[in-house]
């Protein structure tokens, strides 16, 4: 190569290097927010950098010039995207009740606006109609950031269709449920039992069979405890370590002895690995259960909404209201975040979710903790005043803004000059 070309090549290389150096290192930077990331032991003011839809770095004082877009979260709390493991989002289908009927909700709107980036549909579909649920809801084709939708299969093949559909033991097929779960491991994360009123263990035992065959947990909405089919036997004898009992503060759950003391079998069940989920719902959260239980240390492993058409219009509202109620029970904010992020992610065996580790999906919630006087009511329309309330300011899904209450990520308005001064 002629020597005279070397200066040109050196100049071009230098220019290319300078351009590369000038490119921002991050797509987005969340600055000066109080980061709560229980998995990584972070509970202080930090910056969160996002690149290519993933968390790139969490560190103090990252330079604003290093990012294409900067969000100032001073005075706010930054967490991983919330994980709601009890929802009903099989909407607009061809079935009844929660199984593609009128009770389910489209997943994106209410989830994203409350900081939820992952929802688990808890048993609306069974092995027979899961393909329809997958096509209509999980595989929907829309042009905005979508909430991640996972599913627990109902042990009833036709799903949560209401009435006689959910009592049909002939449609409770453990091997068939496991087969579909193993066919779609990226979507199916559990098996659900709900609304069964028979005085036997067929529904639970077949769900456990399916869960064992597929290597996934079982969630049980138990209903009323009776001598023939007691809640104590459920959590001590029939469920496996890692299985989940939801609606832990429902009126039907025996929590106290005659003197108001927490029954010892509950601690025994937790010690053997049973997980207890809030599952607020429409009629599954009662102050007379929750408050004395919490005062004796009986707190949720996970916070979930059991959101559906009825519950979101009644006392439950959404995830941040439900989290606020747990704050009023005496839990710390760090514990409430833990119950809404890493713990539910661990329960459904999704270690990629619920934290802000580098390489994790850039699913992020920015929350505001407000102080004042707020009314929180329960399934019996009994209201209790609380002094704090969580609201979601902004939600990121895979690094994209999916919800922005007050325009934290928007460009600032610059008023046009009057025509006379132009």
C-alpha positions as CSV (number, residue, x, y, z in Angstrom):
1,X,0.0,0.0,0.0
2,X,1.5,3.4,-0.9
3,X,2.8,5.2,2.1
4,X,0.7,8.4,1.3
5,X,-2.5,6.5,2.1
6,X,-1.6,5.9,5.7
7,X,-2.4,9.5,6.8
8,X,-5.9,9.2,5.2
9,X,-6.6,5.9,6.8
10,X,-5.4,7.2,10.2
11,X,-7.7,10.2,9.8
12,X,-10.7,8.1,8.9
13,X,-10.0,5.7,11.8
14,X,-9.7,8.6,14.2
15,X,-13.0,10.1,13.0
16,X,-14.7,6.8,13.4
17,X,-13.4,6.4,16.9
18,X,-14.5,9.9,17.8
19,X,-18.0,9.2,16.5
20,X,-18.2,6.0,18.5
21,X,-17.0,7.8,21.6
22,X,-19.7,10.5,21.0
23,X,-22.6,7.9,21.0
24,X,-24.4,7.7,24.3
25,X,-23.6,4.5,26.2
26,X,-27.3,4.0,27.3
27,X,-30.7,4.3,25.7
28,X,-32.2,5.6,28.9
29,X,-31.1,6.7,32.3
30,X,-33.3,6.9,35.5
31,X,-31.5,9.3,37.8
32,X,-31.6,10.1,41.5
33,X,-34.4,7.6,42.3
34,X,-34.5,5.6,45.5
35,X,-33.9,2.1,44.2
36,X,-35.3,-0.9,46.1
37,X,-34.1,-4.1,44.6
38,X,-34.3,-6.8,47.4
39,X,-32.6,-9.5,45.3
40,X,-29.4,-7.4,45.0
41,X,-29.6,-5.8,48.5
42,X,-30.1,-2.3,47.2
43,X,-32.2,0.2,49.2
44,X,-30.8,3.7,48.5
45,X,-30.6,6.4,45.9
46,X,-29.0,5.1,42.7
47,X,-29.1,5.5,39.0
48,X,-30.5,2.8,36.6
49,X,-29.2,2.6,33.1
50,X,-31.0,0.8,30.3
51,X,-29.5,-0.5,27.0
52,X,-31.2,-2.5,24.3
53,X,-34.2,-3.3,26.4
54,X,-32.2,-4.6,29.4
55,X,-30.8,-3.3,32.6
56,X,-27.2,-2.4,31.9
57,X,-26.0,-0.8,35.1
58,X,-27.2,0.3,38.6
59,X,-24.8,2.7,40.2
60,X,-24.6,6.0,41.9
61,X,-24.2,9.2,39.9
62,X,-24.1,8.0,36.3
63,X,-23.5,11.0,34.0
64,X,-26.6,12.3,32.2
65,X,-24.7,12.8,29.0
66,X,-24.2,9.0,28.8
67,X,-27.9,8.4,27.8
68,X,-30.1,9.4,24.9
69,X,-33.0,10.0,27.3
70,X,-32.9,10.9,31.0
71,X,-35.7,10.5,33.5
72,X,-35.3,12.4,36.8
73,X,-36.8,10.2,39.6
74,X,-35.7,12.3,42.5
75,X,-38.1,11.8,45.5
76,X,-39.5,8.6,43.9
77,X,-38.9,4.9,44.3
78,X,-37.5,2.8,41.5
79,X,-38.2,-1.0,41.5
80,X,-38.3,-3.9,39.1
81,X,-41.6,-4.2,37.2
82,X,-44.2,-5.6,39.6
83,X,-45.2,-9.3,39.2
84,X,-48.9,-10.0,39.8
85,X,-49.4,-13.8,40.1
86,X,-53.1,-13.9,40.5
87,X,-55.1,-12.2,37.7
88,X,-57.9,-13.0,35.3
89,X,-57.2,-11.7,31.8
90,X,-58.9,-14.2,29.5
91,X,-61.2,-11.6,28.0
92,X,-63.1,-11.4,24.7
93,X,-63.2,-15.2,24.2
94,X,-66.0,-17.5,23.2
95,X,-66.6,-19.0,26.7
96,X,-68.3,-18.0,30.0
97,X,-67.4,-16.4,33.3
98,X,-63.5,-16.1,33.6
99,X,-62.9,-18.7,30.8
100,X,-63.1,-16.2,27.9
101,X,-66.4,-14.7,29.2
102,X,-67.4,-11.4,30.6
103,X,-65.4,-11.5,33.9
104,X,-61.8,-11.2,32.5
105,X,-60.0,-8.0,31.7
106,X,-57.7,-7.0,28.8
107,X,-54.3,-7.2,30.5
108,X,-52.4,-4.1,29.4
109,X,-54.3,-1.1,30.6
110,X,-54.8,-1.7,34.3
111,X,-51.5,-3.6,34.7
112,X,-49.1,-1.1,33.2
113,X,-50.7,1.9,35.0
114,X,-50.0,0.3,38.3
115,X,-46.4,-0.7,37.6
116,X,-47.2,-4.3,36.8
117,X,-45.1,-5.7,33.9
118,X,-45.9,-9.4,34.4
119,X,-49.3,-10.9,35.1
120,X,-50.1,-14.5,35.7
121,X,-53.6,-15.6,34.6
122,X,-54.6,-17.9,37.5
123,X,-56.6,-20.7,36.0
124,X,-59.0,-18.9,33.7
125,X,-58.2,-21.5,31.0
126,X,-57.6,-25.2,31.3
127,X,-55.7,-27.6,29.0
128,X,-58.7,-27.7,26.5
129,X,-59.0,-23.9,25.9
130,X,-55.5,-22.7,26.7
131,X,-54.7,-22.6,22.9
132,X,-57.5,-20.0,22.5
133,X,-56.2,-18.0,25.5
134,X,-52.7,-18.1,24.0
135,X,-54.0,-16.9,20.6
136,X,-56.3,-14.2,21.9
137,X,-54.3,-12.8,24.8
138,X,-50.7,-14.0,25.0
139,X,-50.1,-13.8,21.3
140,X,-52.0,-10.6,20.6
141,X,-50.4,-8.4,17.9
142,X,-50.5,-4.7,19.0
143,X,-48.1,-1.8,18.4
144,X,-47.4,-0.7,22.0
145,X,-45.5,-2.2,24.9
146,X,-47.4,-5.2,26.2
147,X,-47.5,-6.6,29.7
148,X,-46.0,-10.1,29.9
149,X,-48.8,-12.6,30.2
150,X,-48.1,-16.0,31.8
151,X,-50.7,-18.6,32.9
152,X,-51.6,-21.2,35.4
153,X,-53.7,-23.9,33.9
154,X,-57.0,-24.8,35.6
155,X,-57.2,-28.4,36.6
156,X,-60.6,-28.3,34.9
157,X,-60.0,-28.8,31.2
158,X,-62.6,-26.2,30.3
159,X,-61.2,-23.7,32.7
160,X,-63.0,-21.3,35.1
161,X,-66.3,-21.5,33.3
162,X,-68.5,-21.2,36.4
163,X,-71.2,-23.4,37.9
164,X,-71.2,-27.1,36.9
165,X,-68.1,-26.6,34.7
166,X,-65.9,-26.2,37.7
167,X,-67.4,-29.1,39.6
168,X,-66.9,-31.7,36.9
169,X,-64.3,-34.1,38.2
170,X,-64.4,-36.0,34.9
171,X,-62.8,-33.0,33.3
172,X,-60.0,-32.8,35.9
173,X,-57.1,-34.6,34.1
174,X,-53.7,-34.4,35.7
175,X,-51.7,-35.9,32.8
176,X,-53.5,-33.9,30.1
177,X,-52.8,-30.7,32.1
178,X,-49.2,-31.5,32.5
179,X,-48.8,-32.3,28.8
180,X,-50.1,-28.9,27.8
181,X,-47.9,-27.2,30.5
182,X,-44.8,-29.0,29.1
183,X,-45.8,-28.1,25.6
184,X,-45.7,-24.3,26.5
185,X,-43.1,-24.0,29.2
186,X,-42.4,-20.4,28.3
187,X,-46.0,-19.5,29.1
188,X,-47.4,-22.0,31.6
189,X,-46.0,-21.5,35.1
190,X,-48.5,-23.4,37.4
191,X,-51.7,-25.3,37.9
192,X,-54.8,-23.7,39.6
193,X,-57.6,-25.2,41.7
194,X,-60.5,-22.9,42.3
195,X,-64.2,-22.9,43.3
196,X,-64.5,-26.7,43.9
197,X,-67.1,-27.4,46.5
198,X,-67.0,-31.2,46.6
199,X,-66.1,-32.8,50.0
200,X,-63.1,-34.7,48.7
201,X,-59.6,-34.0,47.5
202,X,-60.0,-34.9,43.8
203,X,-59.4,-31.4,42.4
204,X,-56.4,-30.7,44.7
205,X,-54.8,-34.1,44.2
206,X,-55.1,-34.1,40.5
207,X,-53.7,-30.6,40.3
208,X,-50.7,-31.8,42.4
209,X,-50.3,-34.7,40.1
210,X,-50.2,-32.3,37.1
211,X,-47.8,-30.0,38.9
212,X,-45.5,-32.9,39.8
213,X,-45.5,-34.3,36.2
214,X,-44.7,-30.8,34.8
215,X,-42.4,-29.6,37.5
216,X,-44.5,-26.5,38.3
217,X,-46.3,-25.2,41.4
218,X,-50.0,-25.5,42.3
219,X,-52.1,-22.5,43.4
220,X,-55.2,-23.3,45.4
221,X,-58.3,-21.0,46.0
222,X,-59.7,-23.3,48.6
223,X,-63.1,-22.0,49.6
224,X,-64.8,-23.1,52.8
225,X,-62.9,-25.3,55.3
226,X,-65.0,-28.3,56.6
227,X,-64.1,-31.2,58.9
228,X,-64.1,-33.6,55.9
229,X,-62.0,-31.2,53.8
230,X,-60.1,-28.9,56.1
231,X,-57.8,-26.1,55.2
232,X,-55.3,-27.4,57.7
233,X,-55.1,-30.7,55.9
234,X,-54.7,-28.8,52.6
235,X,-51.5,-27.0,53.7
236,X,-50.0,-29.7,55.9
237,X,-50.9,-32.9,53.9
238,X,-51.9,-32.3,50.3
239,X,-49.8,-29.4,49.0
240,X,-46.1,-29.8,48.3
241,X,-43.3,-27.4,49.3
242,X,-43.4,-24.5,46.9
243,X,-47.2,-24.7,46.3
244,X,-49.3,-21.6,46.9
245,X,-52.4,-21.0,48.9
246,X,-54.1,-17.8,47.7
247,X,-56.7,-15.6,49.4
248,X,-54.8,-15.8,52.7
249,X,-57.0,-13.2,54.5
250,X,-60.3,-14.5,53.2
251,X,-63.1,-15.0,55.8
252,X,-63.2,-18.7,55.1
253,X,-59.6,-19.3,56.2
254,X,-59.3,-20.5,59.8
255,X,-56.6,-18.2,61.2
256,X,-57.3,-17.9,65.0
257,X,-58.2,-19.9,68.0
258,X,-61.0,-18.9,70.4
259,X,-58.7,-16.5,72.2
260,X,-57.8,-14.7,68.9
261,X,-54.3,-16.2,68.7
262,X,-52.9,-17.3,65.4
263,X,-53.3,-21.1,65.0
264,X,-49.9,-22.9,65.1
265,X,-50.5,-25.0,61.9
266,X,-50.0,-21.9,59.8
267,X,-46.4,-21.5,60.9
268,X,-45.9,-25.2,60.4
269,X,-47.2,-25.0,56.8
270,X,-44.9,-22.1,56.0
271,X,-42.0,-24.0,57.6
272,X,-42.6,-26.9,55.3
273,X,-42.5,-24.6,52.3
274,X,-46.1,-23.6,51.5
275,X,-46.4,-20.1,50.1
276,X,-49.2,-17.8,51.1
277,X,-50.5,-15.3,48.6
278,X,-52.7,-12.3,49.3
279,X,-55.1,-12.7,46.3
280,X,-57.2,-9.7,47.3
281,X,-60.1,-10.1,44.8
282,X,-63.6,-9.0,45.3
283,X,-64.5,-10.8,48.5
284,X,-61.2,-12.3,49.7
285,X,-59.7,-9.6,51.8
286,X,-61.1,-8.7,55.2
287,X,-59.7,-6.3,57.8
288,X,-61.0,-8.5,60.7
289,X,-58.8,-11.3,59.4
290,X,-55.8,-9.3,58.0
291,X,-55.2,-6.8,60.8
292,X,-55.0,-9.2,63.8
293,X,-53.1,-11.7,61.7
294,X,-50.5,-9.1,60.6
295,X,-50.1,-7.9,64.1
296,X,-49.0,-11.4,65.0
297,X,-46.6,-11.5,62.1
298,X,-48.8,-13.3,59.5
299,X,-47.8,-11.4,56.4
300,X,-48.0,-12.5,52.7
301,X,-45.2,-14.2,50.8
302,X,-46.6,-12.5,47.7
303,X,-49.0,-9.7,47.0
304,X,-51.5,-10.2,44.2
305,X,-54.7,-8.6,43.1
306,X,-57.0,-11.3,41.7
307,X,-58.0,-8.6,39.3
308,X,-61.1,-9.0,37.2
309,X,-64.1,-7.0,36.2
310,X,-65.8,-7.1,39.6
311,X,-62.7,-6.6,41.9
312,X,-61.2,-3.7,40.0
313,X,-64.5,-1.8,40.4
314,X,-64.9,-2.7,44.1
315,X,-62.5,-2.5,47.0
316,X,-59.4,-3.9,45.4
317,X,-58.8,-1.3,42.6
318,X,-55.3,-2.3,41.4
319,X,-51.9,-3.4,42.4
320,X,-50.6,-0.2,44.0
321,X,-53.8,0.1,46.2
322,X,-53.3,-3.5,47.3
323,X,-49.7,-2.8,48.1
324,X,-50.8,0.3,50.0
325,X,-53.1,-1.9,52.2
326,X,-50.2,-4.1,53.1
327,X,-48.2,-1.0,54.1
328,X,-51.0,-0.1,56.4
329,X,-50.8,-3.5,58.0
330,X,-47.3,-2.6,59.2
331,X,-45.1,-4.0,56.5
332,X,-42.1,-1.9,55.4
333,X,-41.9,-0.5,51.9
334,X,-38.9,-2.7,51.2
335,X,-40.9,-5.8,52.3
336,X,-43.9,-4.7,50.2
337,X,-41.6,-4.4,47.1
338,X,-40.1,-7.8,47.9
339,X,-43.7,-9.3,48.1
340,X,-44.5,-7.7,44.7
341,X,-41.3,-8.4,42.7
342,X,-38.7,-11.1,43.5
343,X,-40.9,-13.3,45.8
344,X,-43.7,-13.9,43.3
345,X,-41.1,-14.4,40.5
346,X,-39.4,-17.0,42.6
347,X,-42.8,-18.7,43.3
348,X,-43.5,-19.2,39.6
349,X,-39.8,-20.2,38.9
350,X,-39.0,-17.2,36.7
351,X,-35.6,-16.1,38.0
352,X,-35.3,-13.6,35.1
353,X,-38.0,-11.4,36.6
354,X,-38.5,-9.2,39.7
355,X,-35.0,-7.6,40.0
356,X,-32.8,-5.0,38.4
357,X,-29.7,-7.1,37.8
358,X,-27.6,-6.2,34.7
359,X,-28.9,-8.3,31.8
360,X,-32.5,-8.6,33.3
361,X,-35.4,-7.3,31.2
362,X,-35.7,-3.5,31.6
363,X,-39.1,-3.8,33.3
364,X,-39.2,-1.0,35.8
365,X,-41.8,0.7,38.0
366,X,-41.3,4.2,39.3
367,X,-43.5,4.7,42.4
368,X,-44.5,7.7,44.5
369,X,-45.2,7.2,48.2
370,X,-47.8,9.8,49.2
371,X,-48.8,10.7,52.7
372,X,-52.2,11.9,53.8
373,X,-55.6,10.4,54.7
374,X,-56.8,7.6,52.5
375,X,-59.7,5.2,52.8
376,X,-59.1,1.5,52.2
377,X,-62.1,-0.8,52.3
378,X,-62.5,-4.6,52.3
379,X,-64.9,-7.3,51.0
380,X,-67.5,-6.4,53.6
381,X,-67.4,-2.7,52.7
382,X,-65.6,-1.8,56.0
383,X,-63.3,1.1,55.5
384,X,-60.1,1.7,57.4
385,X,-58.0,4.9,57.2
386,X,-54.4,4.7,56.1
387,X,-51.7,7.4,56.1
388,X,-49.8,6.3,53.0
389,X,-50.6,5.5,49.4
390,X,-48.5,4.2,46.6
391,X,-49.1,5.4,43.0
392,X,-47.3,4.5,39.9
393,X,-45.6,7.4,38.1
394,X,-44.0,5.5,35.2
395,X,-43.7,2.0,33.9
396,X,-41.0,0.6,31.6
397,X,-41.5,-2.6,29.7
398,X,-38.4,-3.9,28.0
399,X,-37.0,-0.4,28.2
400,X,-40.0,1.3,26.5
401,X,-42.3,3.7,28.3
402,X,-45.6,2.0,28.8
403,X,-47.2,4.3,31.3
404,X,-46.2,7.8,32.3
405,X,-48.6,9.6,34.7
406,X,-47.0,13.0,34.8
407,X,-44.8,13.0,31.7
408,X,-41.5,12.2,33.4
409,X,-40.2,10.9,30.1
410,X,-41.8,13.5,27.9
411,X,-40.2,16.6,26.4
412,X,-40.7,19.8,28.4
413,X,-43.2,22.3,27.0
414,X,-41.6,25.5,25.6
415,X,-44.2,28.3,25.1
416,X,-44.1,29.9,21.6
417,X,-43.1,33.5,21.5
418,X,-45.9,36.0,20.8
419,X,-46.3,36.8,17.1
420,X,-45.3,40.4,17.8
421,X,-41.9,39.4,19.1
422,X,-41.0,36.9,16.3
